[in-house]
Amino acid sequence: MAHYRKKPVVIEAVRFDHLDTTEWHNVPGWLRNAVEDRTVFVEDKKLKIKTLEGVMTADFKDWIICGVKGEIYPCKPDIFEATYEEVI
């Protein structure tokens, strides 16, 4: 059996902390565009994200990630903290 390490990649991410998308003033352009084209929307106080695997749900305070190919998906805070570190 071989062991593998995930390649270091830089992603963009933002924390889901406002239910009203009209109040998202400082969100990155990729998320604003996704809201405008309804790839990302709020339903039942949860953020819904249309992905290739279907609609994924982000709870309040989850991280929303834009991957290396522009894909958008949610990530739970504990997984995010274990997987990512801020690039300065």
VODOVEX-174299 format. One record per atom (N, C-alpha, C): residue number from 0; residue in three letters; x, y, z. Coordinates in pm, 1 decimal. Layout:
% residues N
REC   k   r        x        y        z
REC NUM ALA        X        Y        Z
...
END
This chain:
% residues 88
REC   k   r        x        y        z
REC   0 MET     85.5   -116.0      0.0
REC   0 MET      0.0      0.0      0.0
REC   0 MET     90.9    123.4      0.0
REC   1 ALA     55.7    223.1    -80.4
REC   1 ALA    129.5    348.9    -87.6
REC   1 ALA     56.0    455.5     -6.9
REC   2 HIS    129.6    555.6     37.0
REC   2 HIS     72.2    668.7    109.1
REC   2 HIS     82.8    792.0     22.2
REC   3 TYR    -15.3    880.8     33.8
REC   3 TYR    -18.8   1001.4    -48.2
REC   3 TYR    -47.4   1122.7     38.3
REC   4 ARG      8.7   1235.5     -3.3
REC   4 ARG    -16.3   1362.6     64.7
REC   4 ARG    -88.0   1454.5    -34.8
REC   5 LYS   -186.0   1524.8     12.9
REC   5 LYS   -260.0   1619.3    -70.0
REC   5 LYS   -166.4   1731.0   -114.7
REC   6 LYS   -170.0   1763.8   -243.6
REC   6 LYS    -86.9   1871.8   -294.9
REC   6 LYS   -132.1   2004.1   -235.0
REC   7 PRO    -37.1   2091.4   -204.4
REC   7 PRO    -77.6   2222.0   -150.9
REC   7 PRO   -138.5   2308.1   -262.1
REC   8 VAL   -260.2   2349.9   -239.4
REC   8 VAL   -328.6   2439.0   -334.1
REC   8 VAL   -384.9   2556.6   -255.3
REC   9 VAL   -395.0   2669.0   -321.3
REC   9 VAL   -452.7   2786.7   -257.8
REC   9 VAL   -596.1   2800.0   -306.0
REC  10 ILE   -687.8   2811.8   -211.9
REC  10 ILE   -829.9   2828.4   -242.6
REC  10 ILE   -876.3   2960.8   -183.9
REC  11 GLU   -993.2   3004.6   -225.3
REC  11 GLU  -1057.7   3119.6   -161.8
REC  11 GLU  -1174.0   3066.1    -80.3
REC  12 ALA  -1199.6   3129.0     33.8
REC  12 ALA  -1309.3   3084.3    120.0
REC  12 ALA  -1365.6   3202.5    196.8
REC  13 VAL  -1492.4   3189.4    232.5
REC  13 VAL  -1559.6   3291.0    312.8
REC  13 VAL  -1653.4   3219.1    408.8
REC  14 ARG  -1671.4   3275.1    526.1
REC  14 ARG  -1758.7   3214.0    627.0
REC  14 ARG  -1903.2   3255.2    601.9
REC  15 PHE  -1995.7   3161.8    608.0
REC  15 PHE  -2138.1   3188.7    591.5
REC  15 PHE  -2190.0   3241.7    724.4
REC  16 ASP  -2205.4   3376.2    732.7
REC  16 ASP  -2248.2   3435.4    859.6
REC  16 ASP  -2359.3   3538.8    845.0
REC  17 HIS  -2419.4   3548.5    726.9
REC  17 HIS  -2535.9   3635.5    706.3
REC  17 HIS  -2639.5   3558.3    626.1
REC  18 LEU  -2760.1   3551.5    677.7
REC  18 LEU  -2865.5   3480.7    605.4
REC  18 LEU  -2918.3   3560.0    487.0
REC  19 ASP  -2917.8   3691.2    497.4
REC  19 ASP  -2972.5   3775.6    391.6
REC  19 ASP  -2862.2   3808.4    291.3
REC  20 THR  -2868.8   3747.8    173.6
REC  20 THR  -2763.4   3769.2     74.5
REC  20 THR  -2756.8   3913.2     26.2
REC  21 THR  -2863.4   3991.4     46.9
REC  21 THR  -2857.8   4132.2      7.4
REC  21 THR  -2768.4   4211.6    102.5
REC  22 GLU  -2735.2   4154.0    217.9
REC  22 GLU  -2647.4   4220.4    314.4
REC  22 GLU  -2501.6   4177.2    300.2
REC  23 TRP  -2472.0   4100.1    200.5
REC  23 TRP  -2334.7   4054.6    179.1
REC  23 TRP  -2256.9   4163.8    108.3
REC  24 HIS  -2191.1   4250.7    186.0
REC  24 HIS  -2119.9   4364.5    128.1
REC  24 HIS  -1975.9   4331.5     91.8
REC  25 ASN  -1910.8   4252.3    172.4
REC  25 ASN  -1768.6   4226.1    151.6
REC  25 ASN  -1741.3   4082.9    105.8
REC  26 VAL  -1831.2   4025.7     29.8
REC  26 VAL  -1807.2   3890.7    -19.1
REC  26 VAL  -1727.8   3897.8   -149.2
REC  27 PRO  -1650.4   3796.1   -177.7
REC  27 PRO  -1573.6   3795.7   -301.9
REC  27 PRO  -1664.4   3787.7   -424.4
REC  28 GLY  -1612.3   3832.7   -536.4
REC  28 GLY  -1689.0   3835.1   -661.0
REC  28 GLY  -1742.2   3699.6   -702.0
REC  29 TRP  -1665.1   3593.1   -680.4
REC  29 TRP  -1709.9   3459.9   -721.3
REC  29 TRP  -1837.0   3418.8   -647.2
REC  30 LEU  -1849.6   3459.6   -519.2
REC  30 LEU  -1969.9   3425.2   -443.4
REC  30 LEU  -2086.3   3515.0   -483.7
REC  31 ARG  -2058.8   3641.6   -503.5
REC  31 ARG  -2164.3   3733.5   -548.5
REC  31 ARG  -2221.2   3687.0   -682.9
REC  32 ASN  -2133.7   3646.1   -775.7
REC  32 ASN  -2178.4   3595.8   -905.6
REC  32 ASN  -2262.4   3469.5   -890.2
REC  33 ALA  -2222.2   3380.9   -798.2
REC  33 ALA  -2297.0   3257.5   -776.2
REC  33 ALA  -2435.8   3284.3   -719.3
REC  34 VAL  -2447.8   3387.0   -635.2
REC  34 VAL  -2579.3   3425.8   -582.0
REC  34 VAL  -2664.4   3484.4   -694.4
REC  35 GLU  -2604.1   3567.9   -776.7
REC  35 GLU  -2679.0   3630.7   -886.4
REC  35 GLU  -2730.1   3528.9   -986.7
REC  36 ASP  -2652.2   3424.8  -1014.4
REC  36 ASP  -2698.9   3325.4  -1111.7
REC  36 ASP  -2771.0   3206.6  -1046.6
REC  37 ARG  -2798.5   3219.4   -914.2
REC  37 ARG  -2874.7   3121.3   -835.0
REC  37 ARG  -2803.8   2986.8   -820.1
REC  38 THR  -2672.0   2984.1   -836.9
REC  38 THR  -2595.5   2864.9   -802.5
REC  38 THR  -2590.6   2851.8   -651.4
REC  39 VAL  -2592.4   2965.4   -582.4
REC  39 VAL  -2594.2   2972.3   -436.2
REC  39 VAL  -2718.2   3050.6   -395.6
REC  40 PHE  -2796.6   2995.3   -301.5
REC  40 PHE  -2918.6   3062.5   -257.0
REC  40 PHE  -2951.1   3021.6   -114.0
REC  41 VAL  -3030.1   3102.8    -46.1
REC  41 VAL  -3071.3   3073.3     91.2
REC  41 VAL  -3211.6   3012.8     87.5
REC  42 GLU  -3228.2   2902.8    162.9
REC  42 GLU  -3357.7   2836.6    173.5
REC  42 GLU  -3365.5   2773.8    311.9
REC  43 ASP  -3471.1   2802.4    384.8
REC  43 ASP  -3490.9   2747.5    519.8
REC  43 ASP  -3372.4   2777.8    612.2
REC  44 LYS  -3321.9   2901.4    606.1
REC  44 LYS  -3211.5   2949.1    690.2
REC  44 LYS  -3082.1   2870.3    669.5
REC  45 LYS  -3069.5   2809.9    553.8
REC  45 LYS  -2947.5   2738.9    517.8
REC  45 LYS  -2905.8   2784.7    378.9
REC  46 LEU  -2776.5   2781.5    355.5
REC  46 LEU  -2724.1   2817.9    225.2
REC  46 LEU  -2721.6   2692.7    138.9
REC  47 LYS  -2779.6   2700.2     23.8
REC  47 LYS  -2783.1   2587.9    -69.3
REC  47 LYS  -2686.9   2619.2   -184.3
REC  48 ILE  -2609.7   2519.2   -223.4
REC  48 ILE  -2510.3   2536.1   -328.3
REC  48 ILE  -2529.6   2426.2   -431.5
REC  49 LYS  -2556.5   2466.1   -554.5
REC  49 LYS  -2570.8   2369.6   -662.8
REC  49 LYS  -2431.3   2325.4   -706.9
REC  50 THR  -2405.8   2194.6   -698.6
REC  50 THR  -2277.0   2138.3   -739.1
REC  50 THR  -2300.7   2029.0   -842.6
REC  51 LEU  -2192.6   1974.5   -896.9
REC  51 LEU  -2206.6   1863.7   -991.6
REC  51 LEU  -2265.7   1740.1   -925.1
REC  52 GLU  -2250.4   1728.8   -793.4
REC  52 GLU  -2303.6   1614.5   -719.2
REC  52 GLU  -2446.1   1637.3   -670.4
REC  53 GLY  -2502.8   1753.1   -698.6
REC  53 GLY  -2636.0   1787.0   -651.7
REC  53 GLY  -2630.4   1910.2   -563.2
REC  54 VAL  -2740.5   1939.7   -496.5
REC  54 VAL  -2746.5   2057.5   -409.7
REC  54 VAL  -2689.2   2021.5   -273.0
REC  55 MET  -2588.0   2097.0   -229.5
REC  55 MET  -2527.1   2077.8    -97.8
REC  55 MET  -2576.8   2188.3     -5.8
REC  56 THR  -2581.0   2160.3    123.8
REC  56 THR  -2630.7   2254.9    222.1
REC  56 THR  -2518.2   2301.5    312.7
REC  57 ALA  -2512.4   2432.6    333.7
REC  57 ALA  -2418.0   2490.8    429.1
REC  57 ALA  -2497.3   2546.3    545.9
REC  58 ASP  -2457.7   2507.9    664.7
REC  58 ASP  -2518.9   2562.0    785.2
REC  58 ASP  -2451.8   2695.3    819.8
REC  59 PHE  -2517.5   2770.1    906.6
REC  59 PHE  -2463.9   2896.0    954.5
REC  59 PHE  -2324.4   2872.3   1012.5
REC  60 LYS  -2228.4   2954.1    975.3
REC  60 LYS  -2087.5   2950.4   1017.6
REC  60 LYS  -2002.4   2846.9    944.6
REC  61 ASP  -2058.8   2771.8    850.2
REC  61 ASP  -1976.5   2686.3    764.9
REC  61 ASP  -1893.2   2775.0    672.4
REC  62 TRP  -1788.4   2719.3    619.2
REC  62 TRP  -1705.9   2789.3    521.0
REC  62 TRP  -1756.5   2757.0    381.5
REC  63 ILE  -1754.4   2857.5    294.1
REC  63 ILE  -1789.0   2838.6    153.3
REC  63 ILE  -1658.7   2852.4     75.8
REC  64 ILE  -1624.3   2749.7      1.9
REC  64 ILE  -1495.7   2742.4    -66.6
REC  64 ILE  -1514.5   2754.2   -216.9
REC  65 CYS  -1423.6   2827.2   -280.4
REC  65 CYS  -1413.2   2829.1   -425.8
REC  65 CYS  -1286.2   2752.6   -459.3
REC  66 GLY  -1301.7   2638.4   -522.5
REC  66 GLY  -1188.4   2550.6   -550.7
REC  66 GLY  -1104.0   2596.6   -667.8
REC  67 VAL  -1004.6   2516.9   -699.4
REC  67 VAL   -906.6   2553.2   -801.7
REC  67 VAL   -966.3   2563.7   -941.4
REC  68 LYS  -1078.8   2500.2   -965.2
REC  68 LYS  -1145.1   2507.8  -1096.0
REC  68 LYS  -1270.6   2593.3  -1091.3
REC  69 GLY  -1285.8   2673.3   -985.0
REC  69 GLY  -1401.8   2760.8   -972.5
REC  69 GLY  -1523.6   2695.1   -911.5
REC  70 GLU  -1512.3   2570.8   -870.8
REC  70 GLU  -1624.8   2501.3   -809.2
REC  70 GLU  -1648.4   2557.3   -669.2
REC  71 ILE  -1773.5   2561.9   -629.7
REC  71 ILE  -1810.7   2616.8   -499.7
REC  71 ILE  -1874.0   2505.6   -417.1
REC  72 TYR  -1830.1   2495.3   -292.0
REC  72 TYR  -1884.3   2391.4   -204.9
REC  72 TYR  -1867.6   2432.5    -59.0
REC  73 PRO  -1950.4   2376.6     30.5
REC  73 PRO  -1940.6   2409.5    173.3
REC  73 PRO  -1839.6   2320.1    243.9
REC  74 CYS  -1792.7   2368.3    358.0
REC  74 CYS  -1700.1   2290.9    440.4
REC  74 CYS  -1729.1   2321.7    587.4
REC  75 LYS  -1744.3   2218.1    667.5
REC  75 LYS  -1769.1   2235.6    810.9
REC  75 LYS  -1646.7   2300.6    876.9
REC  76 PRO  -1670.0   2383.6    979.9
REC  76 PRO  -1559.2   2456.0   1043.8
REC  76 PRO  -1446.0   2365.8   1094.2
REC  77 ASP  -1477.2   2251.4   1155.2
REC  77 ASP  -1371.1   2165.7   1207.6
REC  77 ASP  -1286.0   2105.0   1096.2
REC  78 ILE  -1348.5   2067.9    986.4
REC  78 ILE  -1275.1   2014.7    871.3
REC  78 ILE  -1191.2   2124.2    808.1
REC  79 PHE  -1249.4   2244.1    796.9
REC  79 PHE  -1176.7   2357.4    738.3
REC  79 PHE  -1051.1   2386.7    820.4
REC  80 GLU  -1065.3   2393.2    952.4
REC  80 GLU   -951.6   2424.6   1038.7
REC  80 GLU   -844.0   2316.5   1032.1
REC  81 ALA   -884.8   2191.0   1016.7
REC  81 ALA   -788.5   2081.6   1009.4
REC  81 ALA   -719.2   2074.5    873.9
REC  82 THR   -780.9   2129.5    770.5
REC  82 THR   -732.4   2114.5    634.4
REC  82 THR   -661.8   2236.9    578.8
REC  83 TYR   -705.5   2355.6    619.4
REC  83 TYR   -655.4   2478.4    559.6
REC  83 TYR   -588.5   2569.0    661.5
REC  84 GLU   -494.3   2649.4    612.6
REC  84 GLU   -435.7   2756.3    693.0
REC  84 GLU   -430.0   2879.8    605.2
REC  85 GLU   -440.0   2995.7    669.0
REC  85 GLU   -443.1   3121.2    595.2
REC  85 GLU   -308.7   3147.7    528.1
REC  86 VAL   -314.7   3193.2    403.5
REC  86 VAL   -195.9   3232.4    329.3
REC  86 VAL   -179.9   3381.6    342.7
REC  87 ILE    -63.2   3423.7    387.3
REC  87 ILE    -40.7   3567.0    408.2
REC  87 ILE     57.6   3618.5    304.4
END
